[in-house]
Amino acid sequence: MNPKSQNWLLIATFSLAIGSLSAFTERFIGERIDDLLPDVEKVNNFARPGTITLLSSNQQIIQKLGPATREKVGKGLMPDLIKDAFVAAEDRRFYAHNGVDLWGISRALITNLRQRAVKEGGSTITQQLARTIFLSQDKTLTRKIKEAALAYKLEKQLSKEEILEQYLNNVYLGSGAYGIADAAWVYFTKTPSLLTLEEAALIAGLPPAPSLYSPLVNPKLAIERRKVVLGKMLQEGFISSSEYLKALTSPLKLKPTIPKYFNSSAPFFTSWVSQQLPLMLNPEQLELGGITIQTSLNLKWQKDAQEIIRKYGPPNMEGAIVSIQPKTGLVRVLVGGKDFRSNQFNRATQALRSPGSTFKLFPYAAALTEGFTPEDIFVDTPQCWNGYCPKNFGNKYFGPVSLSDAFTNSLNTVAVKILEKVGFNKVISTANKLGVGNTRALGNYYPLAIGAYEQTVLEMTAAYAGVTNRGIYIKPSPIEQIYGPGEVLLWSKEKDGSPPQLALEKGVADTLNWMLQKVVKEGTGIAAALKDRPVAGKTGTSEGGRDLWFIGSIPQLTTGIWFGFDNNKKTSSGSGEAAWAWKQFMSRITGEIPAMKFPEKPKTKMLTNSRKEESI
């Protein structure tokens, strides 16, 4: 017997052995190993390691991070053309076998021996799904045995259509595309239902070597693979000869684009979320992936805020906006600059800027806490403290002026006098309780009173939100809940977040809100006034107009806006620019928020003459 005949005899014998073992193998696995294998329910909740999905407050996808299937075809909606292309290319006996195609393995062995090269594989679509969901890609005998066992179990518990849909939604197809919907988008900017025959065949040819066959990497190889798939579709009767010939000669009409949700629709916000995650989850949870983050972001408001920064920010200046829900501390908007693509520095959370007169909130709050009232009189005149000589805007001085009028007109000398009377420790303690000065300590220097110590927009806005919330400070959070694989709750703000802190007595906070409303009605914040509801807010301008601030509230929302140059150079603008931009932003969103009034200012008893004289 010659060597060639011996080869054929060996192949025939092997094929017969494979066939006779098929039923026995399936029965053995079903009875002895089945209970030791993972639950196939994992197929429905599959997520690759390291994947994170970020959702807005109304469940819109903001971004998907990691090797995620970014979009899936819904159950029962997979186009027949795509199913036919992949079955022909990957597993033509898919509807006949029970998970492992032993006859297919024999056929592949014969083909490979004939051509003295590995031309065909023996793994079924079911095996490939099992490998993707449950196993690694290691080429070991142990892995192949596990793969076969899992394939049998999948076939027992899922229908053929379910297996095929899950495979098509999860198979890696090159160029960052996981699943048919991603591939259709990445290569042709289409949905799967719009793919032509030649496009579906090209994608169906990718699984054996997706990085090598990607048309974006090797277009010639991709066309060769497409030809192979079209031939198999013709052979299986899925297409006619005329369809085959037409598709075979069709040019490669690629229209590549980035995967959906690859880029964030709110990049400044999601970059901040990414920085917060390690504080909430351990490294193992982050590495495991399959994480869904329910964020606090209102995506519509975020887009409005981004547009406001670009449209109303003074020319060439940068800007930032933060909006916080006072009763929860949830950050509904966070924009850290005009263009994330050109500069990723987050001016809402990272930039340290002089808060100017917005910092006056703290000495006035400390004064009210110590028993001063809005009616107390201070004398506004030029004065120096250990060589520090603050000046009012325009060198204008009011003489005897009430505490509330001094606040309304943002008088610098009175703010320093209040600091002197109340004391550094009480002003600093007040700021700390409202979340300011805890990371970077505040010092005992008189310029403290008018904002000499740099703060972030996020911290200052959160402090004002605490006042709006009647003195209850809640640390700002971008996250409501975090879910792991299988929708297991890993973290919730209600349970695991920072608890509310009493920063100011309710009466003090209500008085401050009344004073802040006066600022907008008749003082420096008049540009922020809204027609249909009260606004409580404060402007702030640092020396030389380097920082332009307005932080304002309606009872349900506190929003801070900042404009300035990154290099801290002087501007020729004033804080009215920030107040006007604040109004434009709030005018866009208040249609979704019912009009409400702030609590009434508590009544104050008349002070004795000695106390008034002391104030003067």
LONUPA-646620 format. One line per 2 residues: number of its first residue (from 1); their letters; for each residue x, y, z of C-alpha. Coordinates in steps of 0.001 Angstrom, whole numbers. Layout:
N
NUM> a> X:Y:Z | ...
This chain:
616
1> mn> 0:0:0 | 1477:3343:-1004
3> pk> 1744:6291:1480 | -1147:8164:-152
5> sq> -3487:5193:272 | -2354:4827:3860
7> nw> -3298:8470:4522 | -6780:7958:3125
9> ll> -7259:4812:5159 | -6180:6645:8300
11> ia> -8587:9472:7571 | -11479:7107:6891
13> tf> -10803:5157:10071 | -10572:8366:12091
15> sl> -13841:9658:10635 | -15662:6461:11546
17> ai> -14267:6624:15077 | -15379:10231:15398
19> gs> -18884:9394:14264 | -19268:6481:16671
21> ls> -18027:8550:19595 | -20350:11495:18920
23> af> -23457:10233:20731 | -21422:8777:23606
25> te> -19493:12043:24125 | -22607:14198:24205
27> rf> -24343:11844:26645 | -21302:11665:28932
29> ig> -20968:15434:29068 | -24651:15873:29636
31> er> -24765:13449:32561 | -21373:13845:34266
33> id> -20023:17323:33585 | -23056:19523:32981
35> dl> -23548:20481:36629 | -19925:21582:36935
37> lp> -20152:24082:34076 | -21062:27794:34424
39> dv> -24671:28884:34112 | -25442:29784:30502
41> ek> -27496:32726:31770 | -24149:34546:31718
43> vn> -24541:34662:27939 | -27391:37158:28249
45> nf> -25395:39394:30606 | -21990:39026:29015
47> ar> -19487:41871:29264 | -15793:41674:28479
49> pg> -13235:42401:31208 | -12665:46106:31801
51> ti> -15844:47317:30121 | -17704:50282:31600
53> tl> -20944:51883:30384 | -21830:55382:31567
55> ls> -25482:56415:31501 | -27033:59849:31930
57> sn> -29749:60542:34489 | -32420:59510:31946
59> qq> -30596:56322:30826 | -28974:57722:27675
61> ii> -25558:56238:26900 | -22841:58855:27413
63> qk> -19860:56593:26704 | -18696:52979:26645
65> lg> -15162:52267:27819 | -13045:49199:27145
67> pa> -13593:46322:24666 | -17361:46666:24738
69> tr> -20069:45791:22245 | -21308:49324:21815
71> ek> -24559:48474:20082 | -26440:45215:19700
73> vg> -29124:43936:17334 | -32301:43260:19289
75> kg> -33766:39813:19799 | -35441:38534:16649
77> lm> -34193:41468:14550 | -31008:39962:13086
79> pd> -31203:40210:9265 | -31318:36850:7433
81> li> -28593:37996:5045 | -26132:38357:7919
83> kd> -27086:35037:9477 | -26665:33275:6148
85> af> -23274:34889:5511 | -21833:33864:8875
87> va> -23306:30349:8829 | -21837:29765:5366
89> ae> -18469:31199:6356 | -18082:29765:9846
91> dr> -20348:26758:10391 | -22376:25443:7455
93> rf> -23778:22540:9555 | -24812:24956:12335
95> ya> -28490:23945:12232 | -27628:20210:12151
97> hn> -25103:19633:14928 | -25537:19750:18726
99> gv> -22751:22157:19578 | -19690:20244:18397
101> dl> -19592:19204:14740 | -17502:16031:14813
103> wg> -18122:15457:11118 | -16988:18996:10472
105> is> -13799:18296:12397 | -13203:15249:10212
107> ra> -13827:17291:7063 | -11432:20004:8212
109> li> -8795:17379:9003 | -9097:15857:5532
111> tn> -8869:19288:3891 | -5842:20273:5920
113> lr> -4068:16973:5206 | -4802:17299:1529
115> qr> -3391:20821:1317 | -647:20210:3873
117> av> -1709:23412:5684 | -4381:24589:8136
119> ke> -7081:25783:5731 | -10171:24989:7791
121> gg> -11007:25022:11476 | -13315:22692:13282
123> st> -14908:25018:15842 | -18627:25614:15492
125> it> -20370:28926:16039 | -21601:27508:19367
127> qq> -18045:26669:20418 | -16850:30126:19424
129> la> -19616:31682:21529 | -18682:29466:24489
131> rt> -15029:30469:24109 | -15900:34158:23947
133> if> -18203:34144:26963 | -16574:31665:29329
135> ls> -12979:30910:28290 | -9673:32401:27220
137> qd> -8177:32178:23751 | -5397:29826:24885
139> kt> -4761:27010:22390 | -4607:24126:24863
141> lt> -6267:20714:24989 | -7888:21560:28320
143> rk> -9496:24661:26883 | -10796:22716:23852
145> ik> -12384:20093:26114 | -14076:22799:28221
147> ea> -15169:24549:25040 | -16845:21401:23724
149> al> -18585:20735:27041 | -19898:24289:27200
151> ay> -21070:24134:23605 | -23187:21071:24364
153> kl> -24692:22827:27367 | -25460:25973:25360
155> ek> -27257:23884:22747 | -29387:22251:25451
157> ql> -30490:25492:27076 | -30661:27978:24191
159> sk> -32301:27832:20789 | -30248:27954:17600
161> ee> -31505:31464:16918 | -30504:32640:20392
163> il> -27021:31171:20008 | -26543:32724:16562
165> eq> -27782:36155:17693 | -25528:36153:20751
167> yl> -22559:35114:18631 | -23214:37842:16059
169> nn> -23619:40455:18794 | -20340:39557:20530
171> vy> -17841:38221:17984 | -14756:40398:17481
173> lg> -14641:41722:13915 | -11519:43877:13907
175> sg> -10822:47632:14149 | -12395:47859:17619
177> ay> -15730:46385:16451 | -17345:43851:18779
179> gi> -20444:42428:17123 | -22132:42907:13763
181> ad> -23759:46249:14637 | -20395:47748:15565
183> aa> -18731:46317:12451 | -21441:47627:10133
185> wv> -20946:51057:11659 | -17129:51036:11807
187> yf> -16618:49885:8213 | -19649:51259:6371
189> tk> -21418:53738:8745 | -24567:51658:8425
191> tp> -26923:49661:10576 | -26856:45876:9967
193> sl> -30225:45938:8180 | -28785:48222:5485
195> lt> -25747:46093:4616 | -25517:44822:1037
197> le> -24595:41245:150 | -20977:42112:-578
199> ea> -20678:44108:2664 | -22193:41322:4777
201> al> -19901:38762:3119 | -16844:40909:3765
203> ia> -17661:41215:7473 | -18475:37495:7724
205> gl> -14971:36738:6500 | -13295:38524:9402
207> pp> -13608:36189:12481 | -10674:33817:11702
209> ap> -8182:36720:11764 | -10028:40020:12350
211> sl> -6940:42208:12685 | -5338:40693:9575
213> ys> -8445:40678:7369 | -9784:44089:8400
215> pl> -10442:46094:5219 | -9025:49130:6976
217> vn> -5720:47281:7420 | -5476:44927:4400
219> pk> -8131:45738:1782 | -6754:43184:-726
221> la> -6897:40348:1806 | -10382:41466:2833
223> ie> -11586:41210:-779 | -10048:37738:-1090
225> rr> -11869:36639:2061 | -15082:38163:731
227> kv> -14708:36025:-2415 | -14346:32887:-281
229> vl> -17466:33715:1742 | -19515:34513:-1358
231> gk> -18474:31171:-2832 | -19627:29344:300
233> ml> -22941:31223:272 | -23465:30164:-3345
235> qe> -22545:26578:-2498 | -25056:26495:375
237> gf> -27802:27929:-1803 | -28105:31183:137
239> is> -27541:33295:-3008 | -28002:32844:-6760
241> ss> -25275:32753:-9391 | -26196:36226:-10603
243> ey> -26045:37627:-7074 | -22695:35936:-6612
245> lk> -21212:37410:-9809 | -22528:40902:-9085
247> al> -21188:40923:-5514 | -17889:39400:-6603
249> ts> -17099:42364:-8866 | -18377:45084:-6530
251> pl> -15732:47590:-5434 | -14840:47966:-1782
253> kl> -16981:50943:-793 | -15729:51614:2705
255> kp> -17060:54502:4744 | -15168:54109:8028
257> ti> -16064:55870:11246 | -15278:55509:14934
259> pk> -17332:53038:16998 | -20497:54420:18541
261> yf> -20079:55737:22088 | -16289:55481:21728
263> ns> -16035:59214:22355 | -17898:60695:25287
265> sa> -20778:63066:24611 | -19760:64861:27830
267> pf> -15969:64387:28013 | -15189:66831:30840
269> ft> -17814:65147:32997 | -16828:61558:32194
271> sw> -13134:62279:32733 | -14051:63421:36248
273> vs> -16156:60267:36754 | -13156:58130:35763
275> qq> -11068:59870:38423 | -13741:59206:41065
277> lp> -14270:55499:40287 | -11220:54156:42195
279> lm> -12667:55790:45324 | -15841:53733:44961
281> ln> -14732:50395:43486 | -11752:48159:44156
283> pe> -9216:47211:41432 | -10702:43725:41046
285> ql> -14166:45124:40318 | -12773:47559:37759
287> el> -10745:44829:36071 | -13686:42402:35946
289> gg> -15719:44943:33985 | -19351:44618:33021
291> it> -19907:47801:35008 | -22820:50153:34374
293> iq> -22640:53582:35985 | -25822:55543:36514
295> ts> -24457:59082:36545 | -26146:62275:37683
297> ln> -25653:64067:34365 | -28533:65732:32547
299> lk> -27189:65287:29025 | -29461:67904:27475
301> wq> -28447:70527:30034 | -24806:69547:29549
303> kd> -25047:70255:25824 | -26788:73560:26529
305> aq> -24047:74524:28979 | -21301:73662:26498
307> ei> -22941:75871:23901 | -23357:78752:26383
309> ir> -19659:78645:27297 | -18694:78854:23637
311> ky> -21274:81448:22654 | -21229:83817:25613
313> gp> -17704:83419:26950 | -15597:86513:26242
315> pn> -13355:86086:23162 | -10267:83882:23640
317> me> -11142:83210:27296 | -11809:79787:28727
319> ga> -14824:78945:30839 | -16474:76415:33111
321> iv> -19996:75640:34307 | -21140:73418:37183
323> si> -24769:72787:38182 | -25615:70953:41406
325> qp> -28929:69799:42819 | -28754:71209:46382
327> kt> -30965:68612:48065 | -28928:65664:46790
329> gl> -25477:66987:45872 | -25845:65392:42431
331> vr> -23917:67201:39712 | -26312:67713:36815
333> vl> -23882:69678:34601 | -20093:69910:34511
335> vg> -18283:71606:31626 | -14569:72248:32074
337> gk> -13697:74224:28964 | -14688:75328:25493
339> df> -13212:72392:23567 | -12128:69090:25126
341> rs> -10499:67916:21894 | -8010:70774:21883
343> nq> -7380:70877:25641 | -8396:68225:28174
345> fn> -7595:70325:31257 | -10751:70403:33356
347> ra> -11299:73947:34589 | -14301:72895:36657
349> tq> -12472:70370:38828 | -8740:71022:38362
351> al> -8208:74756:37845 | -7445:76701:41030
353> rs> -8758:80232:40547 | -9259:83185:42819
355> pg> -12981:83228:43700 | -13011:86987:44224
357> st> -16108:88294:45938 | -17933:84967:45732
359> fk> -15770:84034:48743 | -17496:86771:50797
361> lf> -20254:84255:51397 | -18158:82748:54206
363> py> -17328:85817:56350 | -20939:86978:56064
365> aa> -22203:83503:56993 | -19848:83441:59989
367> al> -21073:86911:61055 | -24735:85854:60907
369> te> -23868:82716:62882 | -22253:84921:65559
371> gf> -25427:86953:65944 | -24945:89828:63508
373> tp> -28020:90758:61485 | -28541:92209:58005
375> ed> -29508:95499:59615 | -26258:95954:61543
377> if> -24336:99070:60470 | -20709:99127:59378
379> vd> -18743:102152:58247 | -17337:101763:54769
381> tp> -14172:103850:54568 | -10617:103245:53316
383> qc> -8641:101310:55902 | -5446:99276:56173
385> wn> -4732:96099:58149 | -1034:95428:58775
387> gy> -142:97054:55487 | -3012:95469:53551
389> cp> -5279:98204:52143 | -8239:96820:50174
391> kn> -10174:99094:47837 | -13750:99032:46681
393> fg> -14575:98866:42984 | -14129:102347:41492
395> nk> -12749:103594:44839 | -16328:104261:45895
397> yf> -17112:104226:49659 | -20555:104295:51260
399> gp> -19837:105435:54803 | -22395:103967:57266
401> vs> -23996:100992:55507 | -26027:97987:56617
403> ls> -24577:94511:56484 | -27027:93487:53759
405> da> -26311:96593:51621 | -22577:96019:51946
407> ft> -23121:92497:50636 | -25415:93695:47839
409> ns> -22777:96156:46647 | -19877:93758:47329
411> ln> -17883:96223:49455 | -14367:94932:50067
413> tv> -13537:96985:53134 | -16641:95827:54975
415> av> -15839:92177:54158 | -12408:92579:55782
417> ki> -13940:94389:58784 | -16312:91446:59240
419> le> -13365:89046:59100 | -11585:91120:61759
421> kv> -14615:91158:64092 | -15649:87525:63680
423> gf> -12124:86116:63612 | -10154:84033:61135
425> nk> -10928:80715:62771 | -14693:81113:62551
427> vi> -14619:82253:58922 | -12282:79394:57966
429> st> -14401:76904:59920 | -17519:78111:58098
431> an> -15821:77653:54724 | -14599:74194:55720
433> kl> -18093:73081:56716 | -19254:74116:53258
435> gv> -16525:72080:51578 | -14002:74859:50889
437> gn> -10442:74861:52239 | -10316:71225:53306
439> tr> -7951:70035:50576 | -5862:73241:50479
441> al> -5764:74953:53864 | -6902:78565:54224
443> gn> -4568:80909:56086 | -4933:83753:58580
445> yy> -4448:86601:56113 | -6784:89547:55668
447> pl> -7042:89140:51850 | -8831:85854:52658
449> ai> -12057:87839:53070 | -12216:88848:49411
451> ga> -11073:85608:47803 | -7279:85554:47875
453> ye> -7174:81745:48258 | -7734:79892:45013
455> qt> -10588:77382:44741 | -12219:75242:42054
457> vl> -15530:76031:40392 | -16891:72713:41663
459> em> -16027:73448:45304 | -17413:76979:45255
461> ta> -20639:75921:43529 | -21120:73107:46051
463> ay> -20699:75583:48915 | -23443:77825:47511
465> ag> -25607:74720:46998 | -25223:74039:50733
467> vt> -26588:77502:51510 | -29442:76997:49034
469> nr> -30197:73724:50837 | -30866:75731:54010
471> gi> -27450:75064:55489 | -27157:71337:54731
473> yi> -23958:70672:52786 | -23756:67532:50638
475> kp> -20484:66655:48947 | -20988:66862:45165
477> sp> -21210:63533:43363 | -21362:62590:39664
479> ie> -22717:59100:40377 | -26036:57788:41664
481> qi> -25506:54016:41407 | -22955:51549:40063
483> yg> -24016:48089:38886 | -21799:45084:38166
485> pg> -22431:42021:35965 | -25946:40695:36345
487> ev> -27141:44130:37522 | -25695:43556:40987
489> ll> -25601:46848:42896 | -21986:47632:43793
491> ws> -22335:51215:45065 | -25095:53729:45654
493> ke> -24899:57346:46681 | -27787:56929:49098
495> kd> -26085:54075:50941 | -22355:54605:50379
497> gs> -22020:58315:49567 | -20925:61081:51937
499> pp> -23694:61873:54448 | -25237:65369:54607
501> ql> -23547:67762:57023 | -25110:70652:58952
503> al> -22911:73580:57921 | -25188:76485:58877
505> ek> -28235:76872:61042 | -31404:77035:58969
507> gv> -32145:80630:59980 | -28622:81731:58987
509> ad> -28926:80024:55596 | -32363:81536:54959
511> tl> -31014:84991:55790 | -28069:84482:53465
513> nw> -30406:83416:50658 | -32439:86566:51225
515> ml> -29263:88650:51008 | -28163:86780:47863
517> qk> -31536:87557:46279 | -30950:91246:46953
519> vv> -27635:91014:45089 | -29528:89919:41972
521> ke> -32498:92270:42397 | -30579:95479:43012
523> gt> -26858:94809:43204 | -23909:93484:41234
525> gi> -25764:90397:40035 | -28652:92135:38323
527> aa> -27628:90746:34912 | -28611:87265:36137
529> al> -32219:88121:37063 | -34904:85799:35669
531> kd> -38398:87077:34915 | -40439:84183:36258
533> rp> -38692:83300:39530 | -36339:84558:42251
535> va> -32589:84114:41911 | -30061:84137:44748
537> gk> -26491:84710:43632 | -23167:86501:43892
539> tg> -20677:87896:41437 | -16930:87683:41861
541> ts> -14028:89392:40126 | -10407:88850:41085
543> eg> -7716:91527:40827 | -7276:92766:37281
545> gr> -10414:90957:36155 | -8406:87735:35900
547> dl> -11389:85687:37074 | -15025:86431:36274
549> wf> -17555:84559:38398 | -21236:84253:39018
551> ig> -22693:81580:41288 | -26465:81638:41455
553> si> -29345:79504:42621 | -32980:78851:42204
555> pq> -34311:76655:45036 | -33860:73450:43015
557> lt> -30499:74108:41328 | -27226:75941:41976
559> tg> -25042:76868:38999 | -21578:78387:39005
561> iw> -19952:79997:35954 | -16338:81109:35572
563> fg> -14469:82827:32730 | -10778:83665:32496
565> fd> -7486:83042:30724 | -5525:79869:31410
567> nn> -2352:81916:31812 | -4071:84095:34432
569> kk> -3548:87332:32530 | -5774:90355:33110
571> ts> -9030:90740:31209 | -10894:93836:30141
573> sg> -14201:92309:31267 | -16248:92146:34464
575> sg> -18263:89561:36347 | -21399:90840:34624
577> ea> -20294:88688:31668 | -20577:85584:33854
579> aw> -23929:86706:35291 | -25324:87290:31791
581> aw> -24106:83855:30599 | -25681:82315:33727
583> kq> -29006:83869:32763 | -28766:82545:29202
585> fm> -28102:79044:30449 | -30838:79042:33073
587> sr> -33337:80511:30615 | -32860:77418:28473
589> it> -33484:74876:31212 | -35949:76466:33664
591> ge> -38871:75445:31473 | -38247:71959:32904
593> ip> -38139:73217:36508 | -41232:74568:38311
595> am> -40945:78123:39661 | -40439:78179:43436
597> kf> -39713:80787:46090 | -36977:80660:48687
599> pe> -37965:80382:52373 | -38756:83707:54021
601> kp> -36019:85548:55889 | -36357:85009:59642
603> kt> -37380:88048:61683 | -34538:89603:63670
605> km> -34780:91384:67000 | -33630:95009:67240
607> lt> -30070:95201:68504 | -29089:97242:71508
609> ns> -27329:100578:70931 | -24101:99200:72391
611> rk> -24090:96358:69865 | -24731:98752:66954
613> ee> -21971:101034:68155 | -19665:98041:68347
615> si> -20548:97175:64746 | -19724:100689:63588
